[in-house]
Amino acid sequence: MFALVGVGIVAINSATAYSGNIEVVEMQILYFSVGLVLMLIVMSFDYHFIGNWYMIIYGVTIVLLLAVILFGHEVNGAARWIKIGPIQLQPSEFAKITVILCNAKLIAKYNKRINLLWPVLVIGGVAFVPFILVNRQPNLSTSLVILAILVIQLFVTKLNFKYIATTMVVGILLVTIAFVYIVNNPDQKIIEDYQRKRIVNMINGGDSQSDSYQTDRAVHAIGSGGLKGKGLYNGSISQLNYLPESHNDFIMAVIGEEFGFIGVLVLITLLLLFIGRGLFIAGRAPDDLGKFIVVGYIGMIAIQAFVNIGVVTDLLPNTGVPIPFISYGGSALWANMIGMGLVLNVAMSREDTLF
């Protein structure tokens, strides 16, 4: 985690160097410092104790998500932030951790009866409410991450494989039908118009000066990095403001241009080691609650990393999903570090050493 955050801070500093303003990187360091405190607080309480408060945590999260819809601060057509004093929070980031905890608590409770319909409906219903509220902001990408967390956690339960296979087939069929309908119908109402444009542009290509501007510039920047990269502070993105707001969701483009294929490979290796270590902890968790917490969190990290890299390399439509621990942003970093505290909490509950 420290390595990933360190890479992120260096890349963010480079991405904003053209302006001479160091406030962005200073804020990221501050966010990380606060995140460490939050992580240590979560680690200091037994995760079973935290799990017992899951309904209260869930209720607070729902209230915050409703507050975003009613009073949210709008940026680029989406209201995803609320201001609490001088702090601007994005509750949807914390909703993912809440869903992980609540799902884990309910799945651990009903795991022996998971092949009955009603436990799955209860678990799915609890995740469905934040899914809908986040999607209403609109924030389709984060709502899909919430759905994916539920699927991953259910996958490692005692759920009969025939139910899993049937659900996968039906799900793929429905997604395919919805995808074809959305692409071929400009007046569709399933997703927002700008979201449809991103999908269509990925398939057919778009005007590089408007529709696919960011993605095209990101791909060109990564390609220009070659094998070893142009060197720190020597990329077009950082020195010429080639890609606006590159310190956010497109930070991988900065890393690809300045550190090249080797740098990106090292970063992906770090992410894989992080994910692999998490799965190891999940496999040695003392009980179902701990296992499902860790699996949900590691699944979330893996999905977000995969989607972000897919977007930056033009393999997926632009979704606005940050890469964990690396992209700039306080809410995402705090949520990830709170989740990290839960994972370390589970790891420390055993007599075995962490390493």
N, C-alpha and C positions, 0 to 999 in steps of 0.2 A: 504494500500500500504506500509506504513512504517513497519507494522508487517511482511509482506511477505518479504520485502527487509532485515529486521533484521534477520529473520530465515535463509535467503539465505547466508548472511555474516557469521553467526555462522557456518553453515554447510560447506561453502567453506573453512573457516579457519580450520575446523576439517579435511576436505578431503585432505588438503595440509600440515597438521601438520607433517607428516612423514619426510618431506624433511628439515624441520626447516626454510624454506623460506617463509617469510610473505609477499613477494611482491605481490602475487596473491590477497590476501585479501585486501591489501592496495590499489591495483588498482581498486578492486570492490567498495571500499569506495569512491575512487576518481571518478569513473564512476557515482556513485549515486549522489555525490555532483554536478557534472556537469549536470546530469539529472535534479536535482532540479532547477538549473538555467534555463535550457531549458523549463521545465514545467511552471515556473513562467513567462517566456517571452510569451509563448503561451497563458497563462491565462490573460495576460495584454492587449491583443487585442481581440476585439469582434469577435466571431467565424464567423459572417457574413462577416466581413472585410477579415478574413483569407480565407473564402470561395470564395471571389471575385478574389483571386489570384490563384485559383485552376489550371488553365491551365499553368501558369508559374511554379508552384510547380511540376505539372505533367511533363512538359518539362525537368526540371532539373533532375527529377528522371530517366527519360528515358535516358538522357545523361549519368548519373552515371552508369546505368545498362549496357549500351553499352560499357562504359569504362572498366567495369569488364570483359566483354567478350574479349575485345581487349587487355587490359593491366593488367588484374587481377592477383593478387598474388595467386598462387596455393598451396593448402594444402590438402593432402590425395586424390589427383586426381581431386579435384574440385576447380575452380577459382571463389571465392565468395568475395574476399576482394580487395580493392584498398588502396594504401598508399597515404595520403595527408600530406606531411611533416612527422612529427613523429607519426601521427595518422593513424591507420589502420581501415578502415570502411567497413562494410558489407551493401551495398546499398539495398539489398533485404529486410532487416529488415525495412528500412525506406519506401520502396515501398509499404509495407502493409498499413502504415498510409496514404500514398498518395492515394492509391486505396480507402480507407475508405472515405477520404475527397472528392475525385472526384466523386465517386459513390453517396455519399450523396447529393452533389450539383446537379448532373444531375437528380437523382431520385426525389428530391424536385421540380425541374423544370418541369419534365414531369409526375409527379404522377397522375395528372388528366387524362392523356392520356396513362397511362402505359399499358392498355389492347390492344393498337395498337402495331403492330409488330415493326415499325421503332424506337420508343423510346427504346425498349428493346435491339434492335440491336446496337443502339448508345451507350447505357450504357455498354452492354457486350463488344463492340469493344474497349472501353476505358480501361476496365480491362484486355482485352485479350492481349494487347501489353506487359505490364509488366509480365503477366503470362508466355508468351512465352520466354521473355528475361531471366527471373529468371530460368525457366526450362532448358534453354540452358547452364547454368553455369557448371555442372548441379546441380539443387537444386529442386528436385521434390516435397519435402515436403512443402517448402515455397510457391511454385507455386500453390499447392493444397490449402494451406491456403488462398491465394489470391482469388482463385475460390470460396472457401467456404464463404468468406466475402461477395462476390457479391450475392451468393445465399441467405444468411441470410438477407441482406439488402432488396433484392427483395421480400422476404417472408413477410415482414411487410408493403409492399406497398398496394395499392388498386388493385393489380393484382388479376384477377378472380381466384377462387380456382380451377376451372376445368383446367386452364392452369398450375397451380402449380402441381396438381395431375398428369396430363399427362406428364409433364416434369420429375417428380419424377420417374414414371413408366419407361419411356424411358431411363432415366439416369441410373437407377438400372440395367436395362436390358443390356445396353451398357457396363457398368462397369463389370458386371458379365461375359459377353462374352470376354471382354479384359482380365480380370483376368484369366479365364480358358486358353485363348490363350497364355498368358505370361508364366504361370506355365508349360504348356505342350510343349512349344517350346523354347529350349535353344538358338536358333538362331534368336529369335524375335528382332525387331528393335524399339519397342515402348518405352522402357525404357532402361537404361544402364544395363550392365551385373551384376554389383555389386548390383544394386537395385533389380534385379530379384532374385539374390542369397538370399538376405535378406528375400524376400517373401517366397521362396521355403524352406528356413531353418526354418521359423516360422511354416510352415505346416508340414514338414517332419522331422525337427530336423537337426542338423549339427554337425560337429566336434567342440566340446567345446574348443579345442585349437586354433581354427581359425575362422570359419564362425560365430558362435554364442557365441563367448567368452565373450563379454561384457554383453550381456543379461543374459547368464547363471550365471555369477558371481554376477550380480545385483540381480537376483531372490534369489540366495543362501544367499546373504547378508541380504536382506529384511526378508527372512524366519528366519534367525538366530537371528533377533532382538526380536522376540516373541512379547509379549504383551506390555512390558514397555521399551524394548531396553536395550542395553549394557551400555548406558551412554555416555555422550559427551567425545570424544577423546579415547574411548575404543573399537571402532569398528575395524574390520580387514581391512576395506577399508582405513580408515584414518591412522592407525598405521603400516600396513604391505604393503601398496600400492597394495591392493588386486584387485582393479579395476582401471586401468590407466585412467587418465583424468576424474576422477569421479566428479570433481567440475563443469563440463560442463553439458551435457545433462543428465547425470546419477546421479545428485545430490540427487534425491529422494531416491536412494539406500542408501546413507550415512544417510539420515534422518530416513529411515526405520530401519536400523541396530542399530543406536545409540538411537533413541527415540521410537522405536517399533510401534506397531499398534496404540497405543494411540497418539503418536506424529504425525503419518501420518494422523490420523483422525482429529486431531486439525488443521493440515495444510489444509486438504481438506475443512474443515469447514470455514476457513479463505477465501479460494478461492471462496466458494459458497456465503459467505457474500459479498465479493467484487462484484461478478457477480450479485447477487440479488440487491445490492444497485445501480449498474449501470442500471439495468432494471427499477428500480423505477425512476431514473433520466430521463431515456428515456420516460417513460410514462407521466412525467410531463414537458417534454420539451415544450418550447413556440411555436415551429414551426416544420415543416417537416425536415428542414435542421438539426436542433439540434437533433431531434429524430433519424434520420438515421446515424448521426455521432456516437452517443452513442451506438446504436444497433450494428453497424459495429465493433466498438472497443471492446465492451463486448463480442460479438460473437467470435472475434479473440482470446481474452484471454481464453475463455471457450474451444475453439477448441484446442489451443496449450496445455493447461493444461491437457485436456482429452487424447490427443495423447501422450504427454510425459509420463504420468503415465501409459498409455497402453503399451508403449515401455518398460519401466523399469520393468513392471510386466509380460512381454512376452505375452501380449494379442494382440499386434500389431508388425509388423516388424520394425526394427530399422530405424528411419527416420531422426534423427538429429535435431528434434524440441526441443528448450529449454523450460523449464517451466518458465512462465512469472515471472519476478522480483526475482527469486530465483537462476536460473542457472548463472554461471559466463559469463560475456561478456558485452562489452561496447555498441556496436551497438544495440543489442536487448534491453538492459535496457534503453538506450536513446530513442529509438523508442517507447517503452512502456510508458515512462514518458511524451513524447511529446503528445502521444494519451491521456494520463491521463489529461494533461493540457487542451486538447479540451473538454473532458468530464466535468471537473470542470468549464470550461468556459460556457458550456451550463447550468450547474446547477446554476451558479451564475447569469445567465441572468434573473432569476425569483426573485420576491420579497420574496418568501419563503426562510426560512433558509435551509441550507444544511442538517441539522440533525433534 
